[in-house]
Structure formats: structure tokens, C-alpha cells
Amino acid sequence: MKSTFHKHWVTLLLTIVVTCIPTLPPTLGNGLSNRVPVVTFLADTFGRSYQLPVTTFDGKPMDIASAHGWRVLYFWSSSCPCVRACETTSLVPLAREYAGKVTFYAVLSDGFDLGKTPAELHSDVTSHHLPYSVVLDRSHAVAKELGAEVTTQTYVIDPSNRIVFSGAPDDSRQLLKSTGRTKATKTYLATALKEALAGKALSNPHPKGVGCIISW
């Protein structure tokens, strides 16, 4: 009797434990790593809040996750050819097209760039002629929160603070390597923004791409 009672409670306990363990989200590929988490799963299913703390160039703290409206953020570097290619073909044109509707942020998490003097950083940023802000992720908290490992990794955040897109903005880097010209034939971010703002399901929310490793 005692043995049967013991087995019954062990079986019940195991059932509760297995039932209560959440299924972990799948991972995404970005060309160099497949460890980028699907943040939409965490935000939507579990309602997990998250922070994306950065500082402006004049030292003011801000949290991109607390901003309002549609937002696009991507990981930036002054020395990465992938960044310049994607800015030319997608990021800058889209920022101008969606001005007043979507706020763009270039997030600097790379240790090499962060080690530069303020004057050097200012010169680097100015040379890119961006119509939006470059913000500093000095603690790498944003890169760690989003699981970003390469520059140009791009995220779209909706007004409800769900991350609905994460991946490459386009295929310009691949074409630059193969043809030597800066162009794009697959405009992942442009398509995602058009679909998202129209209230449609995204046809390709996690496109694979390549980029330069973010050094910490």
C-alpha cells in the first residue's frame, strides 16, 4: 500500500513538472550564427517585458523598448561593408520613406568602435549621412537581450512592443561580394514594413543574412 501510494505521488509530481516547463522558442539563422532568439515568441506568448537601454552621443540614457510607435533598429559599425551596403540599398531610403511613421535607430555595440574617441566616433557617424540617430550600447545589453551577433542584424518593433521581424534587411552584402556592386534583389525589410503597417502577416519575418561579428 505504501509503495503504491509513493509511486502515485511520484508520477503526479513528474506530470506537473513536465507540463509546467515551457517549450523553448526556436532559433534563427543569420548567416554566421543560428543563436538569435525569436523574441516575438517571448514577448507574445509569455508577455515577458524587456529593456533596450542605450545612450545618445551626448550621454543621455534612453530605452528603445519604451519608445512609442513602430521602430526599426539595426546593429551598426563604421568599418563593416555590410552596414554601408544595407544603408545604401534599404535602411536610409526606408527611413526617409517612412519618416513620421517609423523611427529608425542604429545601435553601436561593437567594442572596436566603442573604443574610439568621441571625435573619431562623430567623424565616423557623420560620414554615413544618416537621417536618424546612432545610439550607444556600451554595456552590450541590447545585443545580449536580442541575441545579436553580427552588424546589420535588424529588428522591427510594433507599437505593442512585439518584435515582429528579425534578420537581414536585404541581400545587398551577398551581391556586393559576388558582383562588386551595391544593390539588392531581395528587400526583406521593405517588404516586412509594407506588410506590417498594412496589418498583414509577414511573409518572411526571419530572413537569413551575413554581417560582421560584433566584438565585445
C-alpha positions as a LaTeX table, in Angstrom:
\begin{tabular}{lrrr}
\hline
Residue & $x$ (\AA) & $y$ (\AA) & $z$ (\AA) \\
\hline
Met1 & 0.00 & 0.00 & 0.00 \\
Lys2 & 2.77 & 2.40 & 0.99 \\
Ser3 & 4.76 & 1.59 & $-2.15$ \\
Thr4 & 1.73 & 2.14 & $-4.39$ \\
Phe5 & 0.96 & 5.46 & $-2.67$ \\
His6 & 4.57 & 6.59 & $-3.15$ \\
Lys7 & 4.58 & 5.69 & $-6.85$ \\
His8 & 1.30 & 7.56 & $-7.35$ \\
Trp9 & 2.71 & 10.82 & $-5.96$ \\
Val10 & 5.99 & 10.49 & $-7.87$ \\
Thr11 & 4.05 & 10.03 & $-11.11$ \\
Leu12 & 1.82 & 13.03 & $-10.33$ \\
Leu13 & 4.82 & 15.23 & $-9.50$ \\
Leu14 & 6.60 & 14.32 & $-12.74$ \\
Thr15 & 3.45 & 15.10 & $-14.71$ \\
Ile16 & 3.18 & 18.54 & $-13.12$ \\
Val17 & 6.86 & 19.33 & $-13.75$ \\
Val18 & 6.78 & 18.27 & $-17.40$ \\
Thr19 & 3.52 & 20.11 & $-18.01$ \\
Cys20 & 4.77 & 23.35 & $-16.49$ \\
Ile21 & 8.08 & 23.52 & $-18.35$ \\
Pro22 & 7.51 & 25.94 & $-21.29$ \\
Thr23 & 8.60 & 24.97 & $-24.75$ \\
Leu24 & 11.66 & 26.97 & $-25.62$ \\
Pro25 & 11.48 & 29.10 & $-28.75$ \\
Pro26 & 13.23 & 28.02 & $-31.95$ \\
Thr27 & 16.32 & 29.82 & $-33.15$ \\
Leu28 & 17.04 & 31.83 & $-36.24$ \\
Gly29 & 19.93 & 31.86 & $-38.65$ \\
Asn30 & 21.82 & 34.97 & $-39.63$ \\
Gly31 & 24.47 & 33.56 & $-41.92$ \\
Leu32 & 27.22 & 33.36 & $-39.30$ \\
Ser33 & 25.31 & 32.05 & $-36.32$ \\
Asn34 & 21.95 & 30.43 & $-35.60$ \\
Arg35 & 21.68 & 31.52 & $-31.98$ \\
Val36 & 19.45 & 34.58 & $-32.49$ \\
Pro37 & 16.33 & 34.03 & $-30.34$ \\
Val38 & 12.81 & 34.53 & $-31.64$ \\
Val39 & 12.00 & 37.42 & $-29.34$ \\
Thr40 & 8.42 & 37.63 & $-30.65$ \\
Phe41 & 7.74 & 34.24 & $-29.03$ \\
Leu42 & 8.85 & 35.51 & $-25.63$ \\
Ala43 & 7.00 & 38.81 & $-25.89$ \\
Asp44 & 3.77 & 37.38 & $-27.32$ \\
Thr45 & 3.37 & 34.06 & $-25.55$ \\
Phe46 & 4.84 & 34.75 & $-22.14$ \\
Gly47 & 4.32 & 38.51 & $-22.05$ \\
Arg48 & 7.94 & 38.94 & $-20.97$ \\
Ser49 & 8.93 & 42.57 & $-20.71$ \\
Tyr50 & 12.37 & 43.57 & $-21.93$ \\
Gln51 & 14.56 & 46.66 & $-21.99$ \\
Leu52 & 16.81 & 48.01 & $-24.71$ \\
Pro53 & 18.88 & 50.62 & $-22.82$ \\
Val54 & 21.21 & 52.85 & $-24.83$ \\
Thr55 & 22.77 & 56.27 & $-24.52$ \\
Thr56 & 22.82 & 59.10 & $-27.01$ \\
Phe57 & 26.06 & 60.70 & $-28.17$ \\
Asp58 & 25.59 & 63.46 & $-25.61$ \\
Gly59 & 25.29 & 60.90 & $-22.80$ \\
Lys60 & 21.52 & 60.87 & $-22.28$ \\
Pro61 & 20.09 & 57.44 & $-21.37$ \\
Met62 & 17.06 & 56.09 & $-23.21$ \\
Asp63 & 15.24 & 52.80 & $-23.66$ \\
Ile64 & 14.23 & 51.91 & $-27.21$ \\
Ala65 & 11.74 & 49.40 & $-25.81$ \\
Ser66 & 9.94 & 52.25 & $-24.02$ \\
Ala67 & 9.62 & 54.42 & $-27.12$ \\
His68 & 6.28 & 54.69 & $-28.90$ \\
Gly69 & 5.09 & 53.57 & $-32.30$ \\
Trp70 & 6.80 & 51.46 & $-34.93$ \\
Arg71 & 10.55 & 51.16 & $-34.55$ \\
Val72 & 13.40 & 49.70 & $-36.59$ \\
Leu73 & 16.78 & 49.10 & $-35.03$ \\
Tyr74 & 19.88 & 47.55 & $-36.53$ \\
Phe75 & 23.40 & 46.94 & $-35.29$ \\
Trp76 & 25.85 & 49.44 & $-36.70$ \\
Ser77 & 29.59 & 49.65 & $-37.25$ \\
Ser78 & 31.70 & 52.23 & $-39.02$ \\
Ser79 & 34.03 & 49.66 & $-40.55$ \\
Cys80 & 31.63 & 46.97 & $-41.73$ \\
Pro81 & 30.98 & 46.95 & $-45.50$ \\
Cys82 & 27.70 & 45.11 & $-44.86$ \\
Val83 & 26.42 & 48.14 & $-42.94$ \\
Arg84 & 27.21 & 50.62 & $-45.70$ \\
Ala85 & 25.69 & 48.35 & $-48.34$ \\
Cys86 & 22.44 & 47.86 & $-46.41$ \\
Glu87 & 22.21 & 51.54 & $-45.52$ \\
Thr88 & 22.55 & 52.50 & $-49.17$ \\
Thr89 & 20.06 & 49.99 & $-50.53$ \\
Ser90 & 17.47 & 49.71 & $-47.74$ \\
Leu91 & 17.89 & 51.38 & $-44.37$ \\
Val92 & 18.36 & 55.03 & $-45.32$ \\
Pro93 & 15.80 & 55.03 & $-48.18$ \\
Leu94 & 13.24 & 53.30 & $-45.93$ \\
Ala95 & 13.86 & 55.73 & $-43.07$ \\
Arg96 & 13.06 & 58.59 & $-45.45$ \\
Glu97 & 10.06 & 56.81 & $-46.94$ \\
Tyr98 & 8.55 & 56.09 & $-43.53$ \\
Ala99 & 9.52 & 59.36 & $-41.85$ \\
Gly100 & 6.88 & 60.22 & $-39.25$ \\
Lys101 & 5.57 & 56.64 & $-39.24$ \\
Val102 & 8.58 & 54.53 & $-38.20$ \\
Thr103 & 11.52 & 55.56 & $-36.02$ \\
Phe104 & 14.91 & 54.16 & $-37.01$ \\
Tyr105 & 17.86 & 53.56 & $-34.68$ \\
Ala106 & 21.40 & 52.48 & $-35.50$ \\
Val107 & 22.74 & 50.70 & $-32.41$ \\
Leu108 & 26.50 & 50.69 & $-31.85$ \\
Ser109 & 27.54 & 47.69 & $-29.73$ \\
Asp110 & 30.85 & 46.79 & $-31.35$ \\
Gly111 & 33.79 & 47.01 & $-28.98$ \\
Phe112 & 36.20 & 48.26 & $-31.66$ \\
Asp113 & 34.05 & 51.28 & $-32.47$ \\
Leu114 & 33.15 & 51.94 & $-28.85$ \\
Gly115 & 36.86 & 52.16 & $-28.06$ \\
Lys116 & 37.28 & 55.20 & $-30.28$ \\
Thr117 & 37.39 & 58.78 & $-29.04$ \\
Pro118 & 34.20 & 60.87 & $-29.21$ \\
Ala119 & 35.71 & 62.89 & $-32.04$ \\
Glu120 & 36.50 & 59.74 & $-34.03$ \\
Leu121 & 33.01 & 58.38 & $-33.48$ \\
His122 & 31.44 & 61.66 & $-34.52$ \\
Ser123 & 33.51 & 61.64 & $-37.70$ \\
Asp124 & 32.51 & 58.04 & $-38.47$ \\
Val125 & 28.81 & 58.68 & $-37.95$ \\
Thr126 & 28.87 & 61.89 & $-39.98$ \\
Ser127 & 30.45 & 60.06 & $-42.93$ \\
His128 & 27.40 & 57.77 & $-43.16$ \\
His129 & 24.96 & 60.70 & $-43.63$ \\
Leu130 & 22.19 & 59.00 & $-41.68$ \\
Pro131 & 18.77 & 60.66 & $-41.27$ \\
Tyr132 & 18.36 & 59.02 & $-37.86$ \\
Ser133 & 20.28 & 58.60 & $-34.62$ \\
Val134 & 23.20 & 56.32 & $-33.84$ \\
Val135 & 22.90 & 55.29 & $-30.19$ \\
Leu136 & 25.48 & 53.59 & $-27.99$ \\
Asp137 & 25.11 & 50.16 & $-26.40$ \\
Arg138 & 28.22 & 50.40 & $-24.23$ \\
Ser139 & 27.24 & 47.56 & $-21.90$ \\
His140 & 26.20 & 45.36 & $-24.85$ \\
Ala141 & 22.86 & 44.95 & $-23.06$ \\
Val142 & 20.82 & 45.43 & $-26.25$ \\
Ala143 & 22.91 & 42.99 & $-28.26$ \\
Lys144 & 22.68 & 40.43 & $-25.47$ \\
Glu145 & 18.93 & 40.91 & $-24.98$ \\
Leu146 & 18.24 & 40.42 & $-28.68$ \\
Gly147 & 20.90 & 37.77 & $-29.21$ \\
Ala148 & 22.52 & 39.81 & $-31.97$ \\
Glu149 & 25.95 & 38.65 & $-33.08$ \\
Val150 & 26.52 & 40.49 & $-36.37$ \\
Thr151 & 26.14 & 44.03 & $-37.63$ \\
Thr152 & 23.18 & 44.82 & $-39.89$ \\
Gln153 & 21.04 & 42.39 & $-37.86$ \\
Thr154 & 17.74 & 44.28 & $-37.99$ \\
Tyr155 & 14.62 & 44.24 & $-35.81$ \\
Val156 & 11.15 & 45.71 & $-36.27$ \\
Ile157 & 9.20 & 46.51 & $-33.10$ \\
Asp158 & 5.47 & 47.20 & $-33.31$ \\
Pro159 & 3.51 & 49.72 & $-31.18$ \\
Ser160 & 2.64 & 46.90 & $-28.74$ \\
Asn161 & 6.38 & 46.31 & $-28.23$ \\
Arg162 & 6.39 & 42.96 & $-30.02$ \\
Ile163 & 9.40 & 42.20 & $-32.18$ \\
Val164 & 7.80 & 41.13 & $-35.43$ \\
Phe165 & 10.88 & 40.97 & $-37.68$ \\
Ser166 & 14.49 & 39.97 & $-37.05$ \\
Gly167 & 17.05 & 39.25 & $-39.72$ \\
Ala168 & 18.85 & 40.73 & $-42.70$ \\
Pro169 & 17.41 & 43.94 & $-44.19$ \\
Asp170 & 18.26 & 42.79 & $-47.72$ \\
Asp171 & 20.73 & 40.72 & $-49.75$ \\
Ser172 & 23.00 & 43.62 & $-50.74$ \\
Arg173 & 26.06 & 42.27 & $-48.94$ \\
Gln174 & 25.89 & 38.95 & $-50.77$ \\
Leu175 & 25.55 & 40.74 & $-54.10$ \\
Leu176 & 28.37 & 43.15 & $-53.26$ \\
Lys177 & 30.69 & 40.19 & $-52.73$ \\
Ser178 & 29.62 & 38.43 & $-55.92$ \\
Thr179 & 29.23 & 41.39 & $-58.30$ \\
Gly180 & 31.19 & 44.23 & $-56.73$ \\
Arg181 & 28.13 & 46.49 & $-56.99$ \\
Thr182 & 25.92 & 47.81 & $-54.21$ \\
Lys183 & 22.40 & 46.68 & $-55.00$ \\
Ala184 & 19.70 & 44.43 & $-53.60$ \\
Thr185 & 17.33 & 41.99 & $-55.25$ \\
Lys186 & 15.67 & 40.75 & $-52.05$ \\
Thr187 & 14.31 & 43.62 & $-49.96$ \\
Tyr188 & 13.30 & 41.79 & $-46.79$ \\
Leu189 & 12.89 & 44.84 & $-44.54$ \\
Ala190 & 10.97 & 46.87 & $-47.14$ \\
Thr191 & 8.53 & 44.01 & $-47.64$ \\
Ala192 & 8.17 & 43.47 & $-43.89$ \\
Leu193 & 7.38 & 47.12 & $-43.19$ \\
Lys194 & 4.86 & 47.30 & $-46.01$ \\
Glu195 & 3.09 & 44.17 & $-44.77$ \\
Ala196 & 3.29 & 45.06 & $-41.07$ \\
Leu197 & 1.93 & 48.59 & $-41.42$ \\
Ala198 & $-0.90$ & 47.22 & $-43.58$ \\
Gly199 & $-1.83$ & 44.83 & $-40.79$ \\
Lys200 & $-0.80$ & 41.74 & $-42.75$ \\
Ala201 & 1.14 & 38.70 & $-41.59$ \\
Leu202 & 4.79 & 38.92 & $-42.56$ \\
Ser203 & 5.73 & 36.63 & $-45.40$ \\
Asn204 & 9.38 & 36.36 & $-44.30$ \\
Pro205 & 9.88 & 37.59 & $-40.72$ \\
His206 & 13.29 & 35.99 & $-40.17$ \\
Pro207 & 15.46 & 36.22 & $-43.31$ \\
Lys208 & 18.99 & 34.91 & $-43.13$ \\
Gly209 & 21.90 & 37.17 & $-43.91$ \\
Val210 & 25.53 & 37.88 & $-43.26$ \\
Gly211 & 27.38 & 40.56 & $-41.35$ \\
Cys212 & 30.49 & 41.44 & $-39.40$ \\
Ile213 & 30.86 & 39.88 & $-35.95$ \\
Ile214 & 30.00 & 42.24 & $-33.08$ \\
Ser215 & 33.08 & 42.20 & $-30.87$ \\
Trp216 & 32.62 & 42.68 & $-27.14$ \\
\hline
\end{tabular}
